[in-house]
Amino acid sequence: MKRMVDVIMFGKLGTSELVLILGIALIIFGPGKLPELGKSLGKAISEFKSFSKEVKEDISLDDKKANNTLND
């Protein structure tokens, strides 16, 4: 069973589609630029994940505060 994150991020891309995209990127950017692009993409994904985690924590805290206020 596919995880929802995989479906949202990549849709229904298979191995052949990913190889095609990588091949096109190789032709466009060249072999020297691809490691830089991969590193930048990895950093961007990491920052996005940490930001979304912070937002989830903030929402959770706000919910707890609201519940405590309603219960008092």
All heavy atoms as TSV, in Angstrom:
chain	resi	resn	atom	element	x	y	z
A	1	MET	N	N	0.842	-1.186	0.000
A	1	MET	CA	C	0.000	0.000	0.000
A	1	MET	C	C	0.882	1.242	0.000
A	1	MET	O	O	1.810	1.367	0.779
A	1	MET	CB	C	-0.875	-0.021	1.248
A	1	MET	CG	C	-1.852	1.102	1.287
A	1	MET	SD	S	-3.003	0.794	2.637
A	1	MET	CE	C	-3.290	2.438	3.142
A	2	LYS	N	N	0.596	2.178	-0.895
A	2	LYS	CA	C	1.385	3.394	-0.986
A	2	LYS	C	C	1.010	4.357	0.119
A	2	LYS	O	O	-0.139	4.470	0.506
A	2	LYS	CB	C	1.157	4.080	-2.326
A	2	LYS	CG	C	1.799	3.379	-3.477
A	2	LYS	CD	C	1.703	4.218	-4.705
A	2	LYS	CE	C	2.416	3.542	-5.847
A	2	LYS	NZ	N	2.457	4.357	-7.028
A	3	ARG	N	N	2.034	5.049	0.611
A	3	ARG	CA	C	1.769	6.076	1.606
A	3	ARG	C	C	1.169	7.285	0.905
A	3	ARG	O	O	1.441	7.553	-0.266
A	3	ARG	CB	C	3.059	6.492	2.302
A	3	ARG	CG	C	3.666	5.390	3.117
A	3	ARG	CD	C	4.874	5.826	3.852
A	3	ARG	NE	N	5.659	6.814	3.105
A	3	ARG	CZ	C	6.786	7.338	3.512
A	3	ARG	NH1	N	7.281	6.974	4.646
A	3	ARG	NH2	N	7.438	8.223	2.788
A	4	MET	N	N	0.346	8.037	1.634
A	4	MET	CA	C	-0.312	9.206	1.063
A	4	MET	C	C	0.704	10.258	0.627
A	4	MET	O	O	0.528	10.914	-0.382
A	4	MET	CB	C	-1.290	9.796	2.084
A	4	MET	CG	C	-2.163	10.849	1.500
A	4	MET	SD	S	-3.088	10.151	0.133
A	4	MET	CE	C	-4.611	10.959	0.334
A	5	VAL	N	N	1.802	10.381	1.368
A	5	VAL	CA	C	2.831	11.357	1.018
A	5	VAL	C	C	3.429	11.037	-0.337
A	5	VAL	O	O	3.655	11.925	-1.152
A	5	VAL	CB	C	3.932	11.385	2.098
A	5	VAL	CG1	C	5.072	12.284	1.683
A	5	VAL	CG2	C	3.368	11.822	3.429
A	6	ASP	N	N	3.678	9.758	-0.589
A	6	ASP	CA	C	4.239	9.358	-1.873
A	6	ASP	C	C	3.292	9.699	-3.018
A	6	ASP	O	O	3.713	10.157	-4.070
A	6	ASP	CB	C	4.535	7.861	-1.899
A	6	ASP	CG	C	5.648	7.484	-0.939
A	6	ASP	OD1	O	6.453	8.369	-0.590
A	6	ASP	OD2	O	5.699	6.309	-0.539
A	7	VAL	N	N	2.014	9.473	-2.815
A	7	VAL	CA	C	1.033	9.743	-3.859
A	7	VAL	C	C	0.924	11.238	-4.103
A	7	VAL	O	O	0.862	11.685	-5.247
A	7	VAL	CB	C	-0.346	9.148	-3.483
A	7	VAL	CG1	C	-1.404	9.566	-4.475
A	7	VAL	CG2	C	-0.255	7.638	-3.405
A	8	ILE	N	N	0.948	12.034	-3.049
A	8	ILE	CA	C	0.818	13.484	-3.203
A	8	ILE	C	C	2.061	14.068	-3.861
A	8	ILE	O	O	1.966	14.879	-4.771
A	8	ILE	CB	C	0.574	14.152	-1.837
A	8	ILE	CG1	C	-0.814	13.787	-1.328
A	8	ILE	CG2	C	0.707	15.668	-1.941
A	8	ILE	CD1	C	-1.082	14.226	0.091
A	9	MET	N	N	3.245	13.632	-3.414
A	9	MET	CA	C	4.474	14.216	-3.934
A	9	MET	C	C	4.764	13.799	-5.369
A	9	MET	O	O	5.191	14.609	-6.176
A	9	MET	CB	C	5.653	13.834	-3.041
A	9	MET	CG	C	5.676	14.570	-1.729
A	9	MET	SD	S	7.077	14.132	-0.711
A	9	MET	CE	C	8.434	14.693	-1.698
A	10	PHE	N	N	4.547	12.554	-5.681
A	10	PHE	CA	C	4.958	12.060	-6.986
A	10	PHE	C	C	3.806	11.606	-7.874
A	10	PHE	O	O	4.022	11.209	-9.005
A	10	PHE	CB	C	5.942	10.894	-6.821
A	10	PHE	CG	C	7.186	11.283	-6.094
A	10	PHE	CD1	C	7.429	10.843	-4.812
A	10	PHE	CD2	C	8.105	12.106	-6.693
A	10	PHE	CE1	C	8.578	11.211	-4.133
A	10	PHE	CE2	C	9.261	12.483	-6.029
A	10	PHE	CZ	C	9.487	12.033	-4.751
A	11	GLY	N	N	2.592	11.672	-7.382
A	11	GLY	CA	C	1.466	11.214	-8.171
A	11	GLY	C	C	1.619	9.738	-8.471
A	11	GLY	O	O	1.840	8.943	-7.586
A	12	LYS	N	N	1.517	9.388	-9.727
A	12	LYS	CA	C	1.664	7.983	-10.106
A	12	LYS	C	C	2.875	7.806	-11.014
A	12	LYS	O	O	2.804	7.141	-12.031
A	12	LYS	CB	C	0.389	7.498	-10.801
A	12	LYS	CG	C	-0.801	7.466	-9.882
A	12	LYS	CD	C	-1.986	6.829	-10.546
A	12	LYS	CE	C	-3.120	6.740	-9.556
A	12	LYS	NZ	N	-4.215	5.947	-10.020
A	13	LEU	N	N	3.997	8.424	-10.629
A	13	LEU	CA	C	5.218	8.289	-11.401
A	13	LEU	C	C	5.863	6.950	-11.113
A	13	LEU	O	O	6.060	6.571	-9.969
A	13	LEU	CB	C	6.215	9.391	-11.052
A	13	LEU	CG	C	5.859	10.809	-11.476
A	13	LEU	CD1	C	6.942	11.771	-11.028
A	13	LEU	CD2	C	5.680	10.892	-12.969
A	14	GLY	N	N	6.197	6.263	-12.168
A	14	GLY	CA	C	6.885	4.986	-12.029
A	14	GLY	C	C	8.373	5.163	-12.225
A	14	GLY	O	O	8.885	6.274	-12.409
A	15	THR	N	N	9.071	4.061	-12.229
A	15	THR	CA	C	10.521	4.084	-12.387
A	15	THR	C	C	10.927	4.652	-13.743
A	15	THR	O	O	11.839	5.465	-13.834
A	15	THR	CB	C	11.088	2.662	-12.235
A	15	THR	OG1	O	10.656	2.136	-10.983
A	15	THR	CG2	C	12.594	2.664	-12.294
A	16	SER	N	N	10.224	4.262	-14.779
A	16	SER	CA	C	10.599	4.737	-16.115
A	16	SER	C	C	10.405	6.246	-16.240
A	16	SER	O	O	11.223	6.931	-16.866
A	16	SER	CB	C	9.802	3.997	-17.189
A	16	SER	OG	O	8.414	4.200	-17.003
A	17	GLU	N	N	9.364	6.779	-15.622
A	17	GLU	CA	C	9.140	8.226	-15.668
A	17	GLU	C	C	10.233	8.971	-14.915
A	17	GLU	O	O	10.723	10.013	-15.365
A	17	GLU	CB	C	7.767	8.594	-15.099
A	17	GLU	CG	C	6.604	8.215	-15.982
A	17	GLU	CD	C	6.092	6.810	-15.710
A	17	GLU	OE1	O	6.673	6.094	-14.858
A	17	GLU	OE2	O	5.113	6.412	-16.356
A	18	LEU	N	N	10.620	8.439	-13.753
A	18	LEU	CA	C	11.676	9.082	-12.972
A	18	LEU	C	C	13.010	9.047	-13.702
A	18	LEU	O	O	13.772	10.019	-13.687
A	18	LEU	CB	C	11.804	8.412	-11.602
A	18	LEU	CG	C	10.633	8.650	-10.647
A	18	LEU	CD1	C	10.830	7.836	-9.366
A	18	LEU	CD2	C	10.483	10.109	-10.313
A	19	VAL	N	N	13.302	7.937	-14.378
A	19	VAL	CA	C	14.535	7.838	-15.168
A	19	VAL	C	C	14.504	8.851	-16.314
A	19	VAL	O	O	15.510	9.513	-16.605
A	19	VAL	CB	C	14.732	6.398	-15.689
A	19	VAL	CG1	C	15.846	6.338	-16.725
A	19	VAL	CG2	C	15.007	5.460	-14.543
A	20	LEU	N	N	13.363	9.002	-16.952
A	20	LEU	CA	C	13.220	9.975	-18.037
A	20	LEU	C	C	13.451	11.390	-17.531
A	20	LEU	O	O	14.180	12.175	-18.147
A	20	LEU	CB	C	11.831	9.848	-18.674
A	20	LEU	CG	C	11.536	10.821	-19.806
A	20	LEU	CD1	C	12.436	10.536	-21.002
A	20	LEU	CD2	C	10.078	10.734	-20.205
A	21	ILE	N	N	12.866	11.731	-16.392
A	21	ILE	CA	C	13.041	13.067	-15.813
A	21	ILE	C	C	14.504	13.306	-15.453
A	21	ILE	O	O	15.059	14.377	-15.721
A	21	ILE	CB	C	12.133	13.241	-14.577
A	21	ILE	CG1	C	10.675	13.289	-15.026
A	21	ILE	CG2	C	12.503	14.487	-13.787
A	21	ILE	CD1	C	9.671	13.199	-13.899
A	22	LEU	N	N	15.157	12.309	-14.852
A	22	LEU	CA	C	16.575	12.430	-14.516
A	22	LEU	C	C	17.420	12.602	-15.775
A	22	LEU	O	O	18.354	13.410	-15.805
A	22	LEU	CB	C	17.038	11.204	-13.728
A	22	LEU	CG	C	18.481	11.226	-13.259
A	22	LEU	CD1	C	18.738	12.396	-12.324
A	22	LEU	CD2	C	18.824	9.923	-12.570
A	23	GLY	N	N	17.094	11.874	-16.830
A	23	GLY	CA	C	17.826	12.002	-18.095
A	23	GLY	C	C	17.681	13.391	-18.697
A	23	GLY	O	O	18.666	13.980	-19.163
A	24	ILE	N	N	16.485	13.923	-18.669
A	24	ILE	CA	C	16.257	15.276	-19.193
A	24	ILE	C	C	17.023	16.296	-18.359
A	24	ILE	O	O	17.642	17.221	-18.897
A	24	ILE	CB	C	14.748	15.591	-19.243
A	24	ILE	CG1	C	14.076	14.724	-20.317
A	24	ILE	CG2	C	14.507	17.069	-19.508
A	24	ILE	CD1	C	12.564	14.792	-20.312
A	25	ALA	N	N	16.981	16.138	-17.019
A	25	ALA	CA	C	17.723	17.047	-16.144
A	25	ALA	C	C	19.217	16.968	-16.429
A	25	ALA	O	O	19.918	17.986	-16.434
A	25	ALA	CB	C	17.430	16.720	-14.679
A	26	LEU	N	N	19.714	15.775	-16.688
A	26	LEU	CA	C	21.135	15.590	-17.001
A	26	LEU	C	C	21.497	16.317	-18.287
A	26	LEU	O	O	22.549	16.966	-18.375
A	26	LEU	CB	C	21.454	14.102	-17.103
A	26	LEU	CG	C	22.905	13.706	-17.311
A	26	LEU	CD1	C	23.741	14.172	-16.122
A	26	LEU	CD2	C	23.030	12.205	-17.464
A	27	ILE	N	N	20.631	16.235	-19.264
A	27	ILE	CA	C	20.890	16.914	-20.545
A	27	ILE	C	C	20.836	18.427	-20.370
A	27	ILE	O	O	21.684	19.152	-20.896
A	27	ILE	CB	C	19.865	16.455	-21.611
A	27	ILE	CG1	C	20.127	14.995	-21.980
A	27	ILE	CG2	C	19.926	17.352	-22.845
A	27	ILE	CD1	C	19.039	14.372	-22.825
A	28	ILE	N	N	19.856	18.916	-19.631
A	28	ILE	CA	C	19.681	20.363	-19.468
A	28	ILE	C	C	20.780	20.973	-18.598
A	28	ILE	O	O	21.371	21.990	-18.967
A	28	ILE	CB	C	18.296	20.676	-18.878
A	28	ILE	CG1	C	17.200	20.333	-19.898
A	28	ILE	CG2	C	18.185	22.138	-18.473
A	28	ILE	CD1	C	15.789	20.452	-19.361
A	29	PHE	N	N	21.041	20.392	-17.445
A	29	PHE	CA	C	21.953	21.002	-16.482
A	29	PHE	C	C	23.381	20.477	-16.563
A	29	PHE	O	O	24.301	21.117	-16.074
A	29	PHE	CB	C	21.420	20.810	-15.056
A	29	PHE	CG	C	20.097	21.465	-14.832
A	29	PHE	CD1	C	18.961	20.704	-14.649
A	29	PHE	CD2	C	19.976	22.845	-14.821
A	29	PHE	CE1	C	17.735	21.301	-14.438
A	29	PHE	CE2	C	18.762	23.457	-14.615
A	29	PHE	CZ	C	17.625	22.678	-14.421
A	30	GLY	N	N	23.566	19.323	-17.127
A	30	GLY	CA	C	24.904	18.749	-17.221
A	30	GLY	C	C	25.288	18.009	-15.951
A	30	GLY	O	O	24.716	18.226	-14.890
A	31	PRO	N	N	26.276	17.124	-16.073
A	31	PRO	CA	C	26.652	16.287	-14.926
A	31	PRO	C	C	27.299	17.071	-13.782
A	31	PRO	O	O	27.259	16.651	-12.647
A	31	PRO	CB	C	27.628	15.271	-15.519
A	31	PRO	CG	C	28.125	15.893	-16.765
A	31	PRO	CD	C	27.034	16.794	-17.272
A	32	GLY	N	N	27.872	18.229	-14.065
A	32	GLY	CA	C	28.518	19.012	-13.012
A	32	GLY	C	C	27.537	19.720	-12.098
A	32	GLY	O	O	27.803	19.933	-10.915
A	33	LYS	N	N	26.389	20.097	-12.634
A	33	LYS	CA	C	25.399	20.847	-11.863
A	33	LYS	C	C	24.444	19.967	-11.080
A	33	LYS	O	O	23.853	20.414	-10.098
A	33	LYS	CB	C	24.539	21.681	-12.808
A	33	LYS	CG	C	24.821	23.122	-13.025
A	33	LYS	CD	C	24.988	23.931	-11.804
A	33	LYS	CE	C	24.770	25.378	-12.167
A	33	LYS	NZ	N	25.276	26.266	-11.175
A	34	LEU	N	N	24.261	18.726	-11.483
A	34	LEU	CA	C	23.272	17.856	-10.828
A	34	LEU	C	C	23.530	17.642	-9.337
A	34	LEU	O	O	22.578	17.703	-8.553
A	34	LEU	CB	C	23.167	16.521	-11.547
A	34	LEU	CG	C	22.319	16.530	-12.818
A	34	LEU	CD1	C	22.211	15.120	-13.383
A	34	LEU	CD2	C	20.947	17.099	-12.592
A	35	PRO	N	N	24.763	17.409	-8.893
A	35	PRO	CA	C	24.958	17.256	-7.441
A	35	PRO	C	C	24.563	18.506	-6.655
A	35	PRO	O	O	23.976	18.419	-5.583
A	35	PRO	CB	C	26.454	16.972	-7.300
A	35	PRO	CG	C	26.851	16.392	-8.604
A	35	PRO	CD	C	25.982	17.086	-9.618
A	36	GLU	N	N	24.861	19.677	-7.211
A	36	GLU	CA	C	24.461	20.935	-6.571
A	36	GLU	C	C	22.943	21.043	-6.485
A	36	GLU	O	O	22.394	21.445	-5.459
A	36	GLU	CB	C	24.983	22.129	-7.377
A	36	GLU	CG	C	26.317	22.634	-6.956
A	36	GLU	CD	C	26.712	23.843	-7.787
A	36	GLU	OE1	O	25.948	24.824	-7.832
A	36	GLU	OE2	O	27.787	23.783	-8.396
A	37	LEU	N	N	22.274	20.708	-7.568
A	37	LEU	CA	C	20.817	20.763	-7.582
A	37	LEU	C	C	20.218	19.776	-6.591
A	37	LEU	O	O	19.254	20.097	-5.891
A	37	LEU	CB	C	20.287	20.482	-8.993
A	37	LEU	CG	C	20.560	21.547	-10.034
A	37	LEU	CD1	C	20.146	21.049	-11.415
A	37	LEU	CD2	C	19.825	22.819	-9.705
A	38	GLY	N	N	20.789	18.592	-6.521
A	38	GLY	CA	C	20.304	17.594	-5.565
A	38	GLY	C	C	20.482	18.051	-4.134
A	38	GLY	O	O	19.595	17.878	-3.293
A	39	LYS	N	N	21.618	18.655	-3.855
A	39	LYS	CA	C	21.886	19.166	-2.508
A	39	LYS	C	C	20.903	20.276	-2.159
A	39	LYS	O	O	20.352	20.307	-1.058
A	39	LYS	CB	C	23.325	19.673	-2.431
A	39	LYS	CG	C	23.757	20.111	-1.067
A	39	LYS	CD	C	25.217	20.534	-1.075
A	39	LYS	CE	C	25.655	20.997	0.294
A	39	LYS	NZ	N	27.061	21.412	0.312
A	40	SER	N	N	20.673	21.181	-3.082
A	40	SER	CA	C	19.728	22.275	-2.850
A	40	SER	C	C	18.309	21.749	-2.648
A	40	SER	O	O	17.580	22.226	-1.771
A	40	SER	CB	C	19.735	23.255	-4.025
A	40	SER	OG	O	21.000	23.835	-4.170
A	41	LEU	N	N	17.934	20.777	-3.446
A	41	LEU	CA	C	16.610	20.187	-3.313
A	41	LEU	C	C	16.463	19.480	-1.969
A	41	LEU	O	O	15.436	19.605	-1.301
A	41	LEU	CB	C	16.344	19.201	-4.459
A	41	LEU	CG	C	14.974	18.534	-4.483
A	41	LEU	CD1	C	13.879	19.579	-4.646
A	41	LEU	CD2	C	14.899	17.511	-5.581
A	42	GLY	N	N	17.487	18.771	-1.555
A	42	GLY	CA	C	17.471	18.102	-0.256
A	42	GLY	C	C	17.330	19.083	0.888
A	42	GLY	O	O	16.578	18.860	1.834
A	43	LYS	N	N	18.063	20.205	0.816
A	43	LYS	CA	C	17.950	21.233	1.856
A	43	LYS	C	C	16.548	21.823	1.876
A	43	LYS	O	O	15.982	22.062	2.950
A	43	LYS	CB	C	18.967	22.352	1.612
A	43	LYS	CG	C	20.352	22.021	2.051
A	43	LYS	CD	C	21.261	23.226	1.882
A	43	LYS	CE	C	22.663	22.935	2.335
A	43	LYS	NZ	N	23.537	24.102	2.173
A	44	ALA	N	N	15.996	22.091	0.701
A	44	ALA	CA	C	14.653	22.670	0.630
A	44	ALA	C	C	13.610	21.726	1.226
A	44	ALA	O	O	12.732	22.159	1.984
A	44	ALA	CB	C	14.300	23.005	-0.822
A	45	ILE	N	N	13.712	20.453	0.921
A	45	ILE	CA	C	12.764	19.473	1.462
A	45	ILE	C	C	12.918	19.374	2.979
A	45	ILE	O	O	11.929	19.330	3.709
A	45	ILE	CB	C	12.954	18.104	0.781
A	45	ILE	CG1	C	12.485	18.171	-0.667
A	45	ILE	CG2	C	12.202	17.014	1.537
A	45	ILE	CD1	C	12.807	16.937	-1.482
A	46	SER	N	N	14.156	19.383	3.449
A	46	SER	CA	C	14.412	19.315	4.890
A	46	SER	C	C	13.830	20.532	5.611
A	46	SER	O	O	13.203	20.402	6.663
A	46	SER	CB	C	15.918	19.227	5.134
A	46	SER	OG	O	16.203	19.294	6.499
A	47	GLU	N	N	14.030	21.713	5.057
A	47	GLU	CA	C	13.484	22.924	5.661
A	47	GLU	C	C	11.960	22.905	5.646
A	47	GLU	O	O	11.319	23.327	6.614
A	47	GLU	CB	C	14.002	24.161	4.934
A	47	GLU	CG	C	15.466	24.433	5.191
A	47	GLU	CD	C	15.995	25.623	4.414
A	47	GLU	OE1	O	15.184	26.410	3.877
A	47	GLU	OE2	O	17.226	25.764	4.347
A	48	PHE	N	N	11.384	22.422	4.573
A	48	PHE	CA	C	9.929	22.340	4.490
A	48	PHE	C	C	9.381	21.393	5.548
A	48	PHE	O	O	8.387	21.698	6.218
A	48	PHE	CB	C	9.495	21.877	3.095
A	48	PHE	CG	C	8.016	21.722	2.957
A	48	PHE	CD1	C	7.207	22.828	2.802
A	48	PHE	CD2	C	7.432	20.468	3.002
A	48	PHE	CE1	C	5.834	22.686	2.687
A	48	PHE	CE2	C	6.069	20.308	2.891
A	48	PHE	CZ	C	5.265	21.429	2.729
A	49	LYS	N	N	10.031	20.247	5.730
A	49	LYS	CA	C	9.585	19.282	6.734
A	49	LYS	C	C	9.679	19.867	8.136
A	49	LYS	O	O	8.776	19.700	8.949
A	49	LYS	CB	C	10.406	17.994	6.648
A	49	LYS	CG	C	10.033	17.112	5.493
A	49	LYS	CD	C	10.851	15.842	5.510
A	49	LYS	CE	C	10.482	14.928	4.365
A	49	LYS	NZ	N	11.267	13.676	4.383
A	50	SER	N	N	10.789	20.552	8.431
A	50	SER	CA	C	10.937	21.122	9.774
A	50	SER	C	C	9.925	22.239	10.003
A	50	SER	O	O	9.362	22.364	11.091
A	50	SER	CB	C	12.362	21.629	10.002
A	50	SER	OG	O	12.656	22.720	9.177
A	51	PHE	N	N	9.654	23.033	8.983
A	51	PHE	CA	C	8.661	24.091	9.106
A	51	PHE	C	C	7.267	23.508	9.319
A	51	PHE	O	O	6.510	23.982	10.173
A	51	PHE	CB	C	8.657	24.983	7.861
A	51	PHE	CG	C	7.617	26.070	7.897
A	51	PHE	CD1	C	7.780	27.164	8.721
A	51	PHE	CD2	C	6.482	25.979	7.118
A	51	PHE	CE1	C	6.826	28.161	8.765
A	51	PHE	CE2	C	5.518	26.971	7.152
A	51	PHE	CZ	C	5.695	28.065	7.980
A	52	SER	N	N	6.922	22.454	8.574
A	52	SER	CA	C	5.601	21.852	8.738
A	52	SER	C	C	5.464	21.209	10.110
A	52	SER	O	O	4.399	21.229	10.714
A	52	SER	CB	C	5.303	20.842	7.633
A	52	SER	OG	O	6.099	19.695	7.764
A	53	LYS	N	N	6.565	20.662	10.636
A	53	LYS	CA	C	6.548	20.088	11.981
A	53	LYS	C	C	6.288	21.187	13.015
A	53	LYS	O	O	5.498	21.008	13.936
A	53	LYS	CB	C	7.871	19.387	12.275
A	53	LYS	CG	C	7.938	18.717	13.620
A	53	LYS	CD	C	9.273	18.030	13.830
A	53	LYS	CE	C	9.349	17.420	15.215
A	53	LYS	NZ	N	10.647	16.799	15.460
A	54	GLU	N	N	6.936	22.341	12.852
A	54	GLU	CA	C	6.720	23.467	13.759
A	54	GLU	C	C	5.267	23.944	13.709
A	54	GLU	O	O	4.674	24.239	14.747
A	54	GLU	CB	C	7.650	24.626	13.401
A	54	GLU	CG	C	9.098	24.388	13.737
A	54	GLU	CD	C	9.986	25.540	13.295
A	54	GLU	OE1	O	9.470	26.653	13.071
A	54	GLU	OE2	O	11.204	25.319	13.174
A	55	VAL	N	N	4.718	24.012	12.520
A	55	VAL	CA	C	3.329	24.453	12.372
A	55	VAL	C	C	2.384	23.468	13.057
A	55	VAL	O	O	1.457	23.876	13.764
A	55	VAL	CB	C	2.968	24.632	10.879
A	55	VAL	CG1	C	1.477	24.838	10.698
A	55	VAL	CG2	C	3.739	25.795	10.290
A	56	LYS	N	N	2.622	22.168	12.882
A	56	LYS	CA	C	1.790	21.156	13.534
A	56	LYS	C	C	1.871	21.293	15.050
A	56	LYS	O	O	0.863	21.187	15.743
A	56	LYS	CB	C	2.218	19.752	13.115
A	56	LYS	CG	C	1.812	19.381	11.723
A	56	LYS	CD	C	2.306	17.984	11.376
A	56	LYS	CE	C	2.032	17.640	9.944
A	56	LYS	NZ	N	2.540	16.308	9.588
A	57	GLU	N	N	3.078	21.522	15.573
A	57	GLU	CA	C	3.247	21.681	17.020
A	57	GLU	C	C	2.519	22.925	17.517
A	57	GLU	O	O	1.885	22.901	18.574
A	57	GLU	CB	C	4.734	21.750	17.376
A	57	GLU	CG	C	5.452	20.427	17.220
A	57	GLU	CD	C	6.956	20.534	17.402
A	57	GLU	OE1	O	7.474	21.665	17.580
A	57	GLU	OE2	O	7.618	19.485	17.358
A	58	ASP	N	N	2.609	24.031	16.760
A	58	ASP	CA	C	1.906	25.256	17.142
A	58	ASP	C	C	0.397	25.043	17.159
A	58	ASP	O	O	-0.292	25.503	18.075
A	58	ASP	CB	C	2.254	26.402	16.195
A	58	ASP	CG	C	3.662	26.938	16.401
A	58	ASP	OD1	O	4.269	26.628	17.452
A	58	ASP	OD2	O	4.149	27.664	15.514
A	59	ILE	N	N	-0.101	24.361	16.162
A	59	ILE	CA	C	-1.547	24.097	16.098
A	59	ILE	C	C	-1.962	23.208	17.266
A	59	ILE	O	O	-2.994	23.446	17.892
A	59	ILE	CB	C	-1.921	23.455	14.750
A	59	ILE	CG1	C	-1.777	24.492	13.633
A	59	ILE	CG2	C	-3.342	22.906	14.784
A	59	ILE	CD1	C	-1.924	23.932	12.240
A	60	SER	N	N	-1.153	22.220	17.573
A	60	SER	CA	C	-1.455	21.326	18.686
A	60	SER	C	C	-1.488	22.094	20.002
A	60	SER	O	O	-2.373	21.893	20.827
A	60	SER	CB	C	-0.417	20.207	18.744
A	60	SER	OG	O	-0.642	19.382	19.854
A	61	LEU	N	N	-0.511	22.983	20.197
A	61	LEU	CA	C	-0.486	23.796	21.415
A	61	LEU	C	C	-1.701	24.710	21.497
A	61	LEU	O	O	-2.290	24.882	22.569
A	61	LEU	CB	C	0.802	24.616	21.478
A	61	LEU	CG	C	2.088	23.852	21.776
A	61	LEU	CD1	C	3.290	24.784	21.677
A	61	LEU	CD2	C	2.025	23.211	23.145
A	62	ASP	N	N	-2.068	25.311	20.370
A	62	ASP	CA	C	-3.241	26.182	20.347
A	62	ASP	C	C	-4.509	25.403	20.685
A	62	ASP	O	O	-5.378	25.891	21.406
A	62	ASP	CB	C	-3.394	26.861	18.982
A	62	ASP	CG	C	-2.338	27.929	18.743
A	62	ASP	OD1	O	-1.703	28.370	19.729
A	62	ASP	OD2	O	-2.153	28.321	17.571
A	63	ASP	N	N	-4.622	24.184	20.167
A	63	ASP	CA	C	-5.778	23.344	20.471
A	63	ASP	C	C	-5.843	23.004	21.952
A	63	ASP	O	O	-6.904	23.038	22.571
A	63	ASP	CB	C	-5.756	22.052	19.651
A	63	ASP	CG	C	-6.125	22.277	18.189
A	63	ASP	OD1	O	-6.675	23.354	17.877
A	63	ASP	OD2	O	-5.850	21.372	17.380
A	64	LYS	N	N	-4.680	22.686	22.533
A	64	LYS	CA	C	-4.653	22.354	23.957
A	64	LYS	C	C	-5.041	23.561	24.796
A	64	LYS	O	O	-5.803	23.445	25.765
A	64	LYS	CB	C	-3.258	21.867	24.358
A	64	LYS	CG	C	-2.937	20.479	23.870
A	64	LYS	CD	C	-1.546	20.045	24.280
A	64	LYS	CE	C	-1.222	18.674	23.697
A	64	LYS	NZ	N	0.141	18.251	24.046
A	65	LYS	N	N	-4.545	24.749	24.423
A	65	LYS	CA	C	-4.902	25.966	25.158
A	65	LYS	C	C	-6.386	26.249	25.041
A	65	LYS	O	O	-7.046	26.633	26.019
A	65	LYS	CB	C	-4.098	27.154	24.634
A	65	LYS	CG	C	-2.646	27.142	25.042
A	65	LYS	CD	C	-1.914	28.331	24.479
A	65	LYS	CE	C	-0.444	28.298	24.812
A	65	LYS	NZ	N	0.288	29.444	24.215
A	66	ALA	N	N	-6.929	26.058	23.856
A	66	ALA	CA	C	-8.376	26.300	23.654
A	66	ALA	C	C	-9.199	25.327	24.466
A	66	ALA	O	O	-10.208	25.703	25.079
A	66	ALA	CB	C	-8.718	26.199	22.175
A	67	ASN	N	N	-8.808	24.059	24.506
A	67	ASN	CA	C	-9.530	23.056	25.294
A	67	ASN	C	C	-9.452	23.366	26.782
A	67	ASN	O	O	-10.434	23.201	27.502
A	67	ASN	CB	C	-8.987	21.652	25.015
A	67	ASN	CG	C	-9.416	21.125	23.660
A	67	ASN	OD1	O	-10.403	21.569	23.103
A	67	ASN	ND2	N	-8.651	20.192	23.133
A	68	ASN	N	N	-8.293	23.804	27.240
A	68	ASN	CA	C	-8.147	24.157	28.657
A	68	ASN	C	C	-9.008	25.363	29.007
A	68	ASN	O	O	-9.600	25.414	30.074
A	68	ASN	CB	C	-6.682	24.448	29.004
A	68	ASN	CG	C	-5.842	23.184	29.030
A	68	ASN	OD1	O	-6.359	22.094	29.192
A	68	ASN	ND2	N	-4.541	23.345	28.876
A	69	THR	N	N	-9.110	26.324	28.107
A	69	THR	CA	C	-9.920	27.503	28.340
A	69	THR	C	C	-11.411	27.139	28.402
A	69	THR	O	O	-12.152	27.630	29.245
A	69	THR	CB	C	-9.704	28.560	27.226
A	69	THR	OG1	O	-8.308	28.838	27.161
A	69	THR	CG2	C	-10.455	29.817	27.518
A	70	LEU	N	N	-11.831	26.239	27.535
A	70	LEU	CA	C	-13.235	25.806	27.506
A	70	LEU	C	C	-13.580	24.997	28.747
A	70	LEU	O	O	-14.718	25.053	29.240
A	70	LEU	CB	C	-13.537	24.997	26.249
A	70	LEU	CG	C	-13.522	25.776	24.934
A	70	LEU	CD1	C	-13.700	24.800	23.766
A	70	LEU	CD2	C	-14.604	26.818	24.911
A	71	ASN	N	N	-12.635	24.206	29.230
A	71	ASN	CA	C	-12.890	23.370	30.399
A	71	ASN	C	C	-12.912	24.165	31.702
A	71	ASN	O	O	-13.482	23.725	32.676
A	71	ASN	CB	C	-11.842	22.254	30.504
A	71	ASN	CG	C	-12.013	21.214	29.403
A	71	ASN	OD1	O	-13.091	21.067	28.840
A	71	ASN	ND2	N	-10.930	20.532	29.083
A	72	ASP	N	N	-12.262	25.315	31.710
A	72	ASP	CA	C	-12.229	26.143	32.938
A	72	ASP	C	C	-13.447	26.980	33.104
A	72	ASP	O	O	-14.383	27.174	32.660
A	72	ASP	CB	C	-10.999	27.059	32.940
A	72	ASP	CG	C	-9.718	26.266	33.097
A	72	ASP	OD1	O	-9.774	25.133	33.592
A	72	ASP	OD2	O	-8.667	26.793	32.709
